[in-house]
Amino acid sequence: MTTGPRLRVNPIACDGRGLCAEVLPEMITLDDWGFPIICDAEVPPGLLDEAAEAVRLCPRLALRLDHGARAPAAPQPRGADQGQDHRLCPAAVPPDGMRSRYLRR
């Protein structure tokens, strides 16, 4: 079963300039190094123009709109309608134990 369009990022091509998060903060946040964390949800119809603009502005062509995405196995219960955050998908921050393990190198 296919769903609406979803944003996808190629992490190899991305150099972390963050233009995408400026254009579409409702669906894209940046990690500590400036690389995008993309919300794994359908792009709402009201944000399709902004999503297309974020894709167009990506200097490394690392962002794309995937129109043939498959529905996730379990839907994400988070969203702006629950009043938790103004974005559709709050940034995924790893637990302190996981984060410190990666930063110790």
PyMOL commands that set and color helices and strands:
alter all, ss='L'
color gray80, all
select helices_A, chain A and resi 19-23+45-57+80-82+96-103
alter helices_A, ss='H'
color red, helices_A
select strands_A, chain A and resi 6-9+28-30+36-38+63-66
alter strands_A, ss='S'
color yellow, strands_A
deselect
rebuild
show_as cartoon
